[in-house]
Amino acid sequence: MKLLRDTWLTFQYEAGRLVRRPSYIAISLLQPITYLLLFTPFLKSVMGATTYGDAYRIYVPSLYCALGVFSGLFAGFGLIAAIREGVIGRLRVTPLSRVGLLLGREFVFVGLIGFQALVIAVVAVIFGLRVPVLNLLLALALLAMMVVIGVSVSYILAIFVPNMNVLVNVTNGVTEPIALLAGVLIPLSVAPLWVRDIALWNPFAWGANGMRAVFQGNLGAPVVWEAGAILAGLAAVAVVAASRLFTREIA
Protein backbone atom coordinates (compact mmCIF):
# COMPACT_ATOMS: atom_id res chain seq x y z
CA MET A 1 0.00 0.00 0.00
CA LYS A 2 2.85 2.40 0.79
CA LEU A 3 4.32 1.88 -2.68
CA LEU A 4 0.98 2.65 -4.33
CA ARG A 5 0.52 5.73 -2.15
CA ASP A 6 4.05 7.01 -2.84
CA THR A 7 3.63 6.38 -6.56
CA TRP A 8 0.34 8.28 -6.57
CA LEU A 9 1.78 11.23 -4.61
CA THR A 10 4.75 11.46 -6.98
CA PHE A 11 2.42 11.21 -9.97
CA GLN A 12 0.26 14.03 -8.63
CA TYR A 13 3.28 16.24 -8.03
CA GLU A 14 4.84 15.66 -11.46
CA ALA A 15 1.49 15.87 -13.27
CA GLY A 16 0.81 19.19 -11.52
CA ARG A 17 4.13 20.57 -12.77
CA LEU A 18 3.27 19.40 -16.28
CA VAL A 19 -0.23 20.87 -16.29
CA ARG A 20 1.23 24.24 -15.37
CA ARG A 21 3.08 24.14 -18.72
CA PRO A 22 0.26 23.80 -21.28
CA SER A 23 2.50 25.25 -24.00
CA TYR A 24 4.80 22.24 -23.65
CA ILE A 25 1.85 19.86 -24.14
CA ALA A 26 0.67 21.82 -27.18
CA ILE A 27 4.14 21.90 -28.77
CA SER A 28 4.57 18.16 -28.18
CA LEU A 29 1.48 17.57 -30.32
CA LEU A 30 2.69 19.68 -33.23
CA GLN A 31 5.01 17.14 -34.86
CA PRO A 32 2.76 14.03 -34.68
CA ILE A 33 -0.27 15.98 -35.96
CA THR A 34 1.83 17.39 -38.81
CA TYR A 35 3.05 13.92 -39.76
CA LEU A 36 -0.50 12.58 -39.50
CA LEU A 37 -1.87 15.14 -41.93
CA LEU A 38 1.04 15.43 -44.37
CA PHE A 39 2.68 12.00 -44.42
CA THR A 40 -0.50 9.88 -44.67
CA PRO A 41 -1.17 10.92 -48.33
CA PHE A 42 2.31 9.67 -49.28
CA LEU A 43 1.74 6.43 -47.39
CA LYS A 44 -1.63 5.99 -49.08
CA SER A 45 0.09 6.05 -52.46
CA VAL A 46 2.95 3.75 -51.43
CA MET A 47 0.78 1.15 -49.70
CA GLY A 48 -2.00 1.28 -52.27
CA ALA A 49 -4.69 2.01 -49.69
CA THR A 50 -8.04 2.68 -51.33
CA THR A 51 -9.23 5.26 -48.78
CA TYR A 52 -7.69 7.60 -46.24
CA GLY A 53 -9.39 5.56 -43.55
CA ASP A 54 -7.34 2.53 -44.62
CA ALA A 55 -4.17 4.65 -44.68
CA TYR A 56 -4.84 5.95 -41.17
CA ARG A 57 -5.37 2.41 -39.89
CA ILE A 58 -1.84 1.70 -41.11
CA TYR A 59 -0.15 4.93 -40.09
CA VAL A 60 -1.74 5.83 -36.73
CA PRO A 61 -0.18 2.74 -35.07
CA SER A 62 3.15 3.83 -36.58
CA LEU A 63 2.74 7.27 -35.01
CA TYR A 64 1.88 5.65 -31.68
CA CYS A 65 5.04 3.58 -31.92
CA ALA A 66 7.05 6.73 -32.71
CA LEU A 67 5.63 8.39 -29.60
CA GLY A 68 6.62 5.38 -27.53
CA VAL A 69 10.14 5.30 -28.94
CA PHE A 70 11.09 8.98 -29.04
CA SER A 71 9.10 10.36 -26.09
CA GLY A 72 9.99 7.39 -23.93
CA LEU A 73 13.68 7.11 -24.73
CA PHE A 74 14.26 10.85 -24.36
CA ALA A 75 12.68 10.97 -20.89
CA GLY A 76 16.10 10.69 -19.24
CA PHE A 77 16.84 14.34 -19.99
CA GLY A 78 13.99 15.30 -17.68
CA LEU A 79 15.48 13.17 -14.92
CA ILE A 80 18.90 14.83 -15.28
CA ALA A 81 17.24 18.26 -15.22
CA ALA A 82 15.25 17.32 -12.10
CA ILE A 83 18.43 16.18 -10.35
CA ARG A 84 20.28 19.39 -11.28
CA GLU A 85 17.36 21.59 -10.22
CA GLY A 86 17.22 19.88 -6.84
CA VAL A 87 13.75 18.40 -7.37
CA ILE A 88 14.94 14.85 -6.74
CA GLY A 89 17.02 16.05 -3.78
CA ARG A 90 14.01 17.64 -2.11
CA LEU A 91 11.90 14.53 -2.62
CA ARG A 92 14.75 12.29 -1.49
CA VAL A 93 14.61 13.62 2.09
CA THR A 94 10.91 12.74 2.35
CA PRO A 95 9.63 9.31 3.42
CA LEU A 96 8.70 8.55 -0.21
CA SER A 97 10.04 5.22 -1.41
CA ARG A 98 12.58 5.43 -4.20
CA VAL A 99 10.60 2.95 -6.32
CA GLY A 100 7.43 5.03 -5.88
CA LEU A 101 9.41 8.12 -6.84
CA LEU A 102 10.51 6.44 -10.06
CA LEU A 103 7.15 4.88 -10.96
CA GLY A 104 5.27 8.12 -10.35
CA ARG A 105 7.51 9.93 -12.84
CA GLU A 106 7.15 7.10 -15.38
CA PHE A 107 3.35 7.08 -15.16
CA VAL A 108 3.27 10.82 -15.89
CA PHE A 109 4.90 10.03 -19.24
CA VAL A 110 2.36 7.26 -19.80
CA GLY A 111 -0.46 9.72 -19.12
CA LEU A 112 1.02 12.45 -21.32
CA ILE A 113 1.67 10.17 -24.29
CA GLY A 114 -1.72 8.53 -23.81
CA PHE A 115 -3.32 11.98 -24.05
CA GLN A 116 -1.33 12.72 -27.22
CA ALA A 117 -2.44 9.40 -28.68
CA LEU A 118 -6.09 10.21 -27.98
CA VAL A 119 -5.76 13.60 -29.69
CA ILE A 120 -4.15 11.92 -32.71
CA ALA A 121 -7.01 9.40 -32.84
CA VAL A 122 -9.63 12.17 -32.72
CA VAL A 123 -7.95 14.08 -35.55
CA ALA A 124 -7.63 10.89 -37.60
CA VAL A 125 -11.33 10.08 -37.02
CA ILE A 126 -12.24 13.53 -38.34
CA PHE A 127 -10.35 12.73 -41.55
CA GLY A 128 -11.76 9.25 -42.07
CA LEU A 129 -10.37 6.77 -39.54
CA ARG A 130 -12.91 4.33 -38.12
CA VAL A 131 -11.88 2.22 -35.14
CA PRO A 132 -14.03 0.70 -32.35
CA VAL A 133 -13.43 2.10 -28.86
CA LEU A 134 -12.37 -1.30 -27.50
CA ASN A 135 -9.74 -1.64 -30.23
CA LEU A 136 -8.42 1.84 -29.49
CA LEU A 137 -8.17 1.08 -25.77
CA LEU A 138 -6.23 -2.11 -26.49
CA ALA A 139 -3.85 -0.17 -28.74
CA LEU A 140 -3.37 2.38 -25.96
CA ALA A 141 -2.56 -0.44 -23.52
CA LEU A 142 0.16 -1.70 -25.86
CA LEU A 143 1.44 1.86 -26.23
CA ALA A 144 1.55 2.31 -22.45
CA MET A 145 3.82 -0.72 -22.09
CA MET A 146 6.07 0.61 -24.84
CA VAL A 147 6.32 3.93 -23.01
CA VAL A 148 7.22 2.21 -19.74
CA ILE A 149 10.00 0.30 -21.50
CA GLY A 150 11.32 3.44 -23.19
CA VAL A 151 11.25 5.60 -20.05
CA SER A 152 12.87 2.90 -17.91
CA VAL A 153 15.68 2.39 -20.42
CA SER A 154 16.11 6.17 -20.74
CA TYR A 155 16.41 6.58 -16.96
CA ILE A 156 19.03 3.84 -16.87
CA LEU A 157 21.00 5.62 -19.60
CA ALA A 158 20.63 8.97 -17.80
CA ILE A 159 22.03 7.55 -14.56
CA PHE A 160 24.97 5.94 -16.35
CA VAL A 161 25.54 8.97 -18.63
CA PRO A 162 24.58 12.08 -16.59
CA ASN A 163 26.19 14.44 -19.14
CA MET A 164 23.45 15.81 -21.41
CA ASN A 165 25.72 16.38 -24.39
CA VAL A 166 26.92 12.79 -24.31
CA LEU A 167 23.44 11.49 -23.57
CA VAL A 168 22.09 13.19 -26.71
CA ASN A 169 24.48 11.22 -28.89
CA VAL A 170 23.83 7.97 -27.04
CA THR A 171 20.06 8.38 -27.17
CA ASN A 172 20.04 9.33 -30.85
CA GLY A 173 22.23 6.33 -31.59
CA VAL A 174 19.69 4.08 -29.86
CA THR A 175 16.39 5.61 -30.98
CA GLU A 176 17.03 5.97 -34.71
CA PRO A 177 17.66 2.27 -35.51
CA ILE A 178 14.92 1.18 -33.11
CA ALA A 179 12.43 3.51 -34.81
CA LEU A 180 13.44 2.44 -38.31
CA LEU A 181 13.26 -1.25 -37.37
CA ALA A 182 9.82 -0.67 -35.86
CA GLY A 183 8.42 0.65 -39.13
CA VAL A 184 7.40 4.06 -37.78
CA LEU A 185 7.69 5.67 -41.22
CA ILE A 186 6.91 2.81 -43.59
CA PRO A 187 5.52 -0.57 -42.41
CA LEU A 188 8.04 -3.37 -42.33
CA SER A 189 5.85 -5.40 -44.70
CA VAL A 190 7.52 -3.55 -47.59
CA ALA A 191 11.04 -3.96 -46.17
CA PRO A 192 13.59 -6.56 -47.39
CA LEU A 193 13.46 -9.94 -45.68
CA TRP A 194 16.74 -9.41 -43.82
CA VAL A 195 15.40 -6.17 -42.29
CA ARG A 196 12.25 -7.96 -41.14
CA ASP A 197 14.39 -10.71 -39.61
CA ILE A 198 16.36 -8.15 -37.59
CA ALA A 199 13.13 -6.42 -36.57
CA LEU A 200 11.98 -9.63 -34.87
CA TRP A 201 14.39 -8.69 -32.07
CA ASN A 202 12.86 -5.23 -31.68
CA PRO A 203 10.01 -5.16 -29.10
CA PHE A 204 8.75 -1.87 -30.53
CA ALA A 205 8.28 -3.57 -33.92
CA TRP A 206 6.11 -6.17 -32.21
CA GLY A 207 4.16 -3.37 -30.56
CA ALA A 208 3.63 -1.55 -33.86
CA ASN A 209 2.52 -4.73 -35.63
CA GLY A 210 0.20 -5.59 -32.76
CA MET A 211 -1.40 -2.15 -32.78
CA ARG A 212 -1.73 -2.28 -36.56
CA ALA A 213 -3.62 -5.59 -36.28
CA VAL A 214 -5.85 -4.06 -33.60
CA PHE A 215 -6.64 -1.06 -35.82
CA GLN A 216 -7.47 -3.47 -38.65
CA GLY A 217 -9.99 -5.16 -36.36
CA ASN A 218 -8.02 -8.40 -35.93
CA LEU A 219 -8.17 -8.60 -32.13
CA GLY A 220 -7.64 -12.36 -32.20
CA ALA A 221 -4.53 -12.22 -34.39
CA PRO A 222 -1.54 -14.02 -32.80
CA VAL A 223 0.63 -10.91 -33.18
CA VAL A 224 -1.65 -9.03 -30.77
CA TRP A 225 -1.23 -11.33 -27.78
CA GLU A 226 2.39 -12.03 -28.72
CA ALA A 227 3.08 -8.29 -28.69
CA GLY A 228 1.27 -7.95 -25.37
CA ALA A 229 3.26 -10.76 -23.78
CA ILE A 230 6.62 -9.49 -25.08
CA LEU A 231 5.97 -5.89 -24.08
CA ALA A 232 4.61 -6.81 -20.64
CA GLY A 233 7.59 -9.03 -19.88
CA LEU A 234 10.14 -6.46 -21.02
CA ALA A 235 8.32 -3.65 -19.22
CA ALA A 236 8.53 -5.61 -15.95
CA VAL A 237 12.24 -6.31 -16.45
CA ALA A 238 12.97 -2.69 -17.42
CA VAL A 239 11.09 -1.29 -14.40
CA VAL A 240 12.89 -3.63 -11.98
CA ALA A 241 16.29 -2.78 -13.49
CA ALA A 242 15.61 0.97 -13.45
CA SER A 243 14.19 0.82 -9.91
CA ARG A 244 17.23 -0.97 -8.52
CA LEU A 245 19.67 1.38 -10.21
CA PHE A 246 17.64 4.44 -9.23
CA THR A 247 17.41 3.28 -5.61
CA ARG A 248 21.15 2.67 -5.42
CA GLU A 249 22.28 5.86 -7.13
CA ILE A 250 19.67 8.30 -5.78
CA ALA A 251 19.63 6.94 -2.21
C-alpha positions as CSV (number, residue, x, y, z in Angstrom):
1,M,0.0,0.0,0.0
2,K,2.8,2.4,0.8
3,L,4.3,1.9,-2.7
4,L,1.0,2.6,-4.3
5,R,0.5,5.7,-2.2
6,D,4.0,7.0,-2.8
7,T,3.6,6.4,-6.6
8,W,0.3,8.3,-6.6
9,L,1.8,11.2,-4.6
10,T,4.7,11.5,-7.0
11,F,2.4,11.2,-10.0
12,Q,0.3,14.0,-8.6
13,Y,3.3,16.2,-8.0
14,E,4.8,15.7,-11.5
15,A,1.5,15.9,-13.3
16,G,0.8,19.2,-11.5
17,R,4.1,20.6,-12.8
18,L,3.3,19.4,-16.3
19,V,-0.2,20.9,-16.3
20,R,1.2,24.2,-15.4
21,R,3.1,24.1,-18.7
22,P,0.3,23.8,-21.3
23,S,2.5,25.3,-24.0
24,Y,4.8,22.2,-23.7
25,I,1.9,19.9,-24.1
26,A,0.7,21.8,-27.2
27,I,4.1,21.9,-28.8
28,S,4.6,18.2,-28.2
29,L,1.5,17.6,-30.3
30,L,2.7,19.7,-33.2
31,Q,5.0,17.1,-34.9
32,P,2.8,14.0,-34.7
33,I,-0.3,16.0,-36.0
34,T,1.8,17.4,-38.8
35,Y,3.1,13.9,-39.8
36,L,-0.5,12.6,-39.5
37,L,-1.9,15.1,-41.9
38,L,1.0,15.4,-44.4
39,F,2.7,12.0,-44.4
40,T,-0.5,9.9,-44.7
41,P,-1.2,10.9,-48.3
42,F,2.3,9.7,-49.3
43,L,1.7,6.4,-47.4
44,K,-1.6,6.0,-49.1
45,S,0.1,6.0,-52.5
46,V,3.0,3.8,-51.4
47,M,0.8,1.2,-49.7
48,G,-2.0,1.3,-52.3
49,A,-4.7,2.0,-49.7
50,T,-8.0,2.7,-51.3
51,T,-9.2,5.3,-48.8
52,Y,-7.7,7.6,-46.2
53,G,-9.4,5.6,-43.5
54,D,-7.3,2.5,-44.6
55,A,-4.2,4.6,-44.7
56,Y,-4.8,5.9,-41.2
57,R,-5.4,2.4,-39.9
58,I,-1.8,1.7,-41.1
59,Y,-0.1,4.9,-40.1
60,V,-1.7,5.8,-36.7
61,P,-0.2,2.7,-35.1
62,S,3.2,3.8,-36.6
63,L,2.7,7.3,-35.0
64,Y,1.9,5.6,-31.7
65,C,5.0,3.6,-31.9
66,A,7.0,6.7,-32.7
67,L,5.6,8.4,-29.6
68,G,6.6,5.4,-27.5
69,V,10.1,5.3,-28.9
70,F,11.1,9.0,-29.0
71,S,9.1,10.4,-26.1
72,G,10.0,7.4,-23.9
73,L,13.7,7.1,-24.7
74,F,14.3,10.9,-24.4
75,A,12.7,11.0,-20.9
76,G,16.1,10.7,-19.2
77,F,16.8,14.3,-20.0
78,G,14.0,15.3,-17.7
79,L,15.5,13.2,-14.9
80,I,18.9,14.8,-15.3
81,A,17.2,18.3,-15.2
82,A,15.2,17.3,-12.1
83,I,18.4,16.2,-10.4
84,R,20.3,19.4,-11.3
85,E,17.4,21.6,-10.2
86,G,17.2,19.9,-6.8
87,V,13.8,18.4,-7.4
88,I,14.9,14.8,-6.7
89,G,17.0,16.1,-3.8
90,R,14.0,17.6,-2.1
91,L,11.9,14.5,-2.6
92,R,14.8,12.3,-1.5
93,V,14.6,13.6,2.1
94,T,10.9,12.7,2.3
95,P,9.6,9.3,3.4
96,L,8.7,8.5,-0.2
97,S,10.0,5.2,-1.4
98,R,12.6,5.4,-4.2
99,V,10.6,3.0,-6.3
100,G,7.4,5.0,-5.9
101,L,9.4,8.1,-6.8
102,L,10.5,6.4,-10.1
103,L,7.2,4.9,-11.0
104,G,5.3,8.1,-10.3
105,R,7.5,9.9,-12.8
106,E,7.1,7.1,-15.4
107,F,3.3,7.1,-15.2
108,V,3.3,10.8,-15.9
109,F,4.9,10.0,-19.2
110,V,2.4,7.3,-19.8
111,G,-0.5,9.7,-19.1
112,L,1.0,12.4,-21.3
113,I,1.7,10.2,-24.3
114,G,-1.7,8.5,-23.8
115,F,-3.3,12.0,-24.1
116,Q,-1.3,12.7,-27.2
117,A,-2.4,9.4,-28.7
118,L,-6.1,10.2,-28.0
119,V,-5.8,13.6,-29.7
120,I,-4.2,11.9,-32.7
121,A,-7.0,9.4,-32.8
122,V,-9.6,12.2,-32.7
123,V,-8.0,14.1,-35.6
124,A,-7.6,10.9,-37.6
125,V,-11.3,10.1,-37.0
126,I,-12.2,13.5,-38.3
127,F,-10.3,12.7,-41.5
128,G,-11.8,9.2,-42.1
129,L,-10.4,6.8,-39.5
130,R,-12.9,4.3,-38.1
131,V,-11.9,2.2,-35.1
132,P,-14.0,0.7,-32.4
133,V,-13.4,2.1,-28.9
134,L,-12.4,-1.3,-27.5
135,N,-9.7,-1.6,-30.2
136,L,-8.4,1.8,-29.5
137,L,-8.2,1.1,-25.8
138,L,-6.2,-2.1,-26.5
139,A,-3.8,-0.2,-28.7
140,L,-3.4,2.4,-26.0
141,A,-2.6,-0.4,-23.5
142,L,0.2,-1.7,-25.9
143,L,1.4,1.9,-26.2
144,A,1.5,2.3,-22.4
145,M,3.8,-0.7,-22.1
146,M,6.1,0.6,-24.8
147,V,6.3,3.9,-23.0
148,V,7.2,2.2,-19.7
149,I,10.0,0.3,-21.5
150,G,11.3,3.4,-23.2
151,V,11.2,5.6,-20.1
152,S,12.9,2.9,-17.9
153,V,15.7,2.4,-20.4
154,S,16.1,6.2,-20.7
155,Y,16.4,6.6,-17.0
156,I,19.0,3.8,-16.9
157,L,21.0,5.6,-19.6
158,A,20.6,9.0,-17.8
159,I,22.0,7.6,-14.6
160,F,25.0,5.9,-16.4
161,V,25.5,9.0,-18.6
162,P,24.6,12.1,-16.6
163,N,26.2,14.4,-19.1
164,M,23.4,15.8,-21.4
165,N,25.7,16.4,-24.4
166,V,26.9,12.8,-24.3
167,L,23.4,11.5,-23.6
168,V,22.1,13.2,-26.7
169,N,24.5,11.2,-28.9
170,V,23.8,8.0,-27.0
171,T,20.1,8.4,-27.2
172,N,20.0,9.3,-30.9
173,G,22.2,6.3,-31.6
174,V,19.7,4.1,-29.9
175,T,16.4,5.6,-31.0
176,E,17.0,6.0,-34.7
177,P,17.7,2.3,-35.5
178,I,14.9,1.2,-33.1
179,A,12.4,3.5,-34.8
180,L,13.4,2.4,-38.3
181,L,13.3,-1.2,-37.4
182,A,9.8,-0.7,-35.9
183,G,8.4,0.6,-39.1
184,V,7.4,4.1,-37.8
185,L,7.7,5.7,-41.2
186,I,6.9,2.8,-43.6
187,P,5.5,-0.6,-42.4
188,L,8.0,-3.4,-42.3
189,S,5.9,-5.4,-44.7
190,V,7.5,-3.6,-47.6
191,A,11.0,-4.0,-46.2
192,P,13.6,-6.6,-47.4
193,L,13.5,-9.9,-45.7
194,W,16.7,-9.4,-43.8
195,V,15.4,-6.2,-42.3
196,R,12.2,-8.0,-41.1
197,D,14.4,-10.7,-39.6
198,I,16.4,-8.2,-37.6
199,A,13.1,-6.4,-36.6
200,L,12.0,-9.6,-34.9
201,W,14.4,-8.7,-32.1
202,N,12.9,-5.2,-31.7
203,P,10.0,-5.2,-29.1
204,F,8.8,-1.9,-30.5
205,A,8.3,-3.6,-33.9
206,W,6.1,-6.2,-32.2
207,G,4.2,-3.4,-30.6
208,A,3.6,-1.6,-33.9
209,N,2.5,-4.7,-35.6
210,G,0.2,-5.6,-32.8
211,M,-1.4,-2.2,-32.8
212,R,-1.7,-2.3,-36.6
213,A,-3.6,-5.6,-36.3
214,V,-5.8,-4.1,-33.6
215,F,-6.6,-1.1,-35.8
216,Q,-7.5,-3.5,-38.7
217,G,-10.0,-5.2,-36.4
218,N,-8.0,-8.4,-35.9
219,L,-8.2,-8.6,-32.1
220,G,-7.6,-12.4,-32.2
221,A,-4.5,-12.2,-34.4
222,P,-1.5,-14.0,-32.8
223,V,0.6,-10.9,-33.2
224,V,-1.6,-9.0,-30.8
225,W,-1.2,-11.3,-27.8
226,E,2.4,-12.0,-28.7
227,A,3.1,-8.3,-28.7
228,G,1.3,-8.0,-25.4
229,A,3.3,-10.8,-23.8
230,I,6.6,-9.5,-25.1
231,L,6.0,-5.9,-24.1
232,A,4.6,-6.8,-20.6
233,G,7.6,-9.0,-19.9
234,L,10.1,-6.5,-21.0
235,A,8.3,-3.7,-19.2
236,A,8.5,-5.6,-16.0
237,V,12.2,-6.3,-16.5
238,A,13.0,-2.7,-17.4
239,V,11.1,-1.3,-14.4
240,V,12.9,-3.6,-12.0
241,A,16.3,-2.8,-13.5
242,A,15.6,1.0,-13.4
243,S,14.2,0.8,-9.9
244,R,17.2,-1.0,-8.5
245,L,19.7,1.4,-10.2
246,F,17.6,4.4,-9.2
247,T,17.4,3.3,-5.6
248,R,21.1,2.7,-5.4
249,E,22.3,5.9,-7.1
250,I,19.7,8.3,-5.8
251,A,19.6,6.9,-2.2
